[in-house]
Amino acid sequence: MKQEKREVLDLIRRLPGDVTTADIMEELYFKTQVDKGLRDVAEGRVLTHEELKKRMAKWRKSVGR
């Protein structure tokens, strides 16, 4: 069995017995986003705090805030 499938099955097993399909989907989406973020960090796709502040200021200005 592939590692990813094992991880998903373990995640589902840890959820409460009254879990809904929507709850499972939310947990899987959250896991996917965290995994993506960790890959981005490992591959150097990150911003410094200052870079983020500059981008946010530019964005806010462009939307009139």
PyRosetta script that sets phi, psi and omega in degrees:
from pyrosetta import init, pose_from_sequence

init()
pose = pose_from_sequence("MKQEKREVLDLIRRLPGDVTTADIMEELYFKTQVDKGLRDVAEGRVLTHEELKKRMAKWRKSVGR")
pose.set_psi(1, 136.9)
pose.set_omega(1, 180.0)
pose.set_phi(2, -66.8)
pose.set_psi(2, 149.6)
pose.set_omega(2, -178.6)
pose.set_phi(3, -57.3)
pose.set_psi(3, -42.9)
pose.set_omega(3, -178.0)
pose.set_phi(4, -61.4)
pose.set_psi(4, -42.8)
pose.set_omega(4, 178.8)
pose.set_phi(5, -63.4)
pose.set_psi(5, -41.7)
pose.set_omega(5, 178.1)
pose.set_phi(6, -59.4)
pose.set_psi(6, -44.2)
pose.set_omega(6, -179.9)
pose.set_phi(7, -62.5)
pose.set_psi(7, -41.2)
pose.set_omega(7, 179.7)
pose.set_phi(8, -66.0)
pose.set_psi(8, -44.6)
pose.set_omega(8, 178.9)
pose.set_phi(9, -63.3)
pose.set_psi(9, -39.9)
pose.set_omega(9, 176.9)
pose.set_phi(10, -63.4)
pose.set_psi(10, -41.6)
pose.set_omega(10, 178.2)
pose.set_phi(11, -59.2)
pose.set_psi(11, -46.1)
pose.set_omega(11, -179.2)
pose.set_phi(12, -64.1)
pose.set_psi(12, -40.8)
pose.set_omega(12, -179.8)
pose.set_phi(13, -62.9)
pose.set_psi(13, -30.5)
pose.set_omega(13, -178.8)
pose.set_phi(14, -78.5)
pose.set_psi(14, -13.8)
pose.set_omega(14, -179.4)
pose.set_phi(15, -75.9)
pose.set_psi(15, 155.9)
pose.set_omega(15, 180.0)
pose.set_phi(16, -63.4)
pose.set_psi(16, 160.6)
pose.set_omega(16, -176.9)
pose.set_phi(17, -64.2)
pose.set_psi(17, -25.8)
pose.set_omega(17, -177.7)
pose.set_phi(18, -95.5)
pose.set_psi(18, 21.7)
pose.set_omega(18, -178.5)
pose.set_phi(19, -64.9)
pose.set_psi(19, 144.4)
pose.set_omega(19, 177.8)
pose.set_phi(20, -98.6)
pose.set_psi(20, 166.0)
pose.set_omega(20, 175.7)
pose.set_phi(21, -60.7)
pose.set_psi(21, -38.5)
pose.set_omega(21, 178.3)
pose.set_phi(22, -62.1)
pose.set_psi(22, -41.0)
pose.set_omega(22, 177.5)
pose.set_phi(23, -60.8)
pose.set_psi(23, -44.1)
pose.set_omega(23, 179.6)
pose.set_phi(24, -61.7)
pose.set_psi(24, -44.5)
pose.set_omega(24, 179.6)
pose.set_phi(25, -62.0)
pose.set_psi(25, -40.7)
pose.set_omega(25, 178.4)
pose.set_phi(26, -63.0)
pose.set_psi(26, -43.0)
pose.set_omega(26, 178.9)
pose.set_phi(27, -63.8)
pose.set_psi(27, -41.6)
pose.set_omega(27, 179.1)
pose.set_phi(28, -66.0)
pose.set_psi(28, -39.7)
pose.set_omega(28, 177.9)
pose.set_phi(29, -64.2)
pose.set_psi(29, -44.4)
pose.set_omega(29, 178.5)
pose.set_phi(30, -59.4)
pose.set_psi(30, -46.3)
pose.set_omega(30, 179.0)
pose.set_phi(31, -59.8)
pose.set_psi(31, -43.6)
pose.set_omega(31, 179.8)
pose.set_phi(32, -60.5)
pose.set_psi(32, -44.0)
pose.set_omega(32, -178.6)
pose.set_phi(33, -68.1)
pose.set_psi(33, -40.1)
pose.set_omega(33, 177.8)
pose.set_phi(34, -64.0)
pose.set_psi(34, -45.5)
pose.set_omega(34, 178.6)
pose.set_phi(35, -59.3)
pose.set_psi(35, -41.7)
pose.set_omega(35, 178.6)
pose.set_phi(36, -62.8)
pose.set_psi(36, -44.1)
pose.set_omega(36, 178.8)
pose.set_phi(37, -61.6)
pose.set_psi(37, -41.9)
pose.set_omega(37, 179.1)
pose.set_phi(38, -65.1)
pose.set_psi(38, -37.5)
pose.set_omega(38, 175.6)
pose.set_phi(39, -64.4)
pose.set_psi(39, -41.8)
pose.set_omega(39, 178.5)
pose.set_phi(40, -59.3)
pose.set_psi(40, -44.3)
pose.set_omega(40, 179.1)
pose.set_phi(41, -62.7)
pose.set_psi(41, -47.1)
pose.set_omega(41, -178.4)
pose.set_phi(42, -61.2)
pose.set_psi(42, -30.2)
pose.set_omega(42, -178.1)
pose.set_phi(43, -98.1)
pose.set_psi(43, 9.0)
pose.set_omega(43, 174.4)
pose.set_phi(44, 79.9)
pose.set_psi(44, 13.1)
pose.set_omega(44, 179.1)
pose.set_phi(45, -89.7)
pose.set_psi(45, 75.4)
pose.set_omega(45, -177.6)
pose.set_phi(46, -136.6)
pose.set_psi(46, 163.5)
pose.set_omega(46, 175.5)
pose.set_phi(47, -119.1)
pose.set_psi(47, 148.6)
pose.set_omega(47, 171.5)
pose.set_phi(48, -76.0)
pose.set_psi(48, 165.5)
pose.set_omega(48, 178.5)
pose.set_phi(49, -59.6)
pose.set_psi(49, -41.1)
pose.set_omega(49, 179.8)
pose.set_phi(50, -64.3)
pose.set_psi(50, -42.9)
pose.set_omega(50, 178.4)
pose.set_phi(51, -60.9)
pose.set_psi(51, -41.9)
pose.set_omega(51, 179.6)
pose.set_phi(52, -65.3)
pose.set_psi(52, -42.5)
pose.set_omega(52, 178.8)
pose.set_phi(53, -60.1)
pose.set_psi(53, -41.7)
pose.set_omega(53, 179.1)
pose.set_phi(54, -63.9)
pose.set_psi(54, -44.3)
pose.set_omega(54, 179.4)
pose.set_phi(55, -64.1)
pose.set_psi(55, -41.0)
pose.set_omega(55, 180.0)
pose.set_phi(56, -65.7)
pose.set_psi(56, -41.1)
pose.set_omega(56, 178.2)
pose.set_phi(57, -62.1)
pose.set_psi(57, -43.5)
pose.set_omega(57, 178.7)
pose.set_phi(58, -63.3)
pose.set_psi(58, -43.2)
pose.set_omega(58, 179.7)
pose.set_phi(59, -64.1)
pose.set_psi(59, -46.8)
pose.set_omega(59, -179.1)
pose.set_phi(60, -59.3)
pose.set_psi(60, -40.1)
pose.set_omega(60, 179.4)
pose.set_phi(61, -63.8)
pose.set_psi(61, -39.1)
pose.set_omega(61, -177.0)
pose.set_phi(62, -70.6)
pose.set_psi(62, -22.9)
pose.set_omega(62, 179.0)
pose.set_phi(63, -103.1)
pose.set_psi(63, 9.7)
pose.set_omega(63, 175.1)
pose.set_phi(64, 78.4)
pose.set_psi(64, 34.4)
pose.set_omega(64, 178.3)
pose.set_phi(65, -112.3)
pose.dump_pdb("model.pdb")
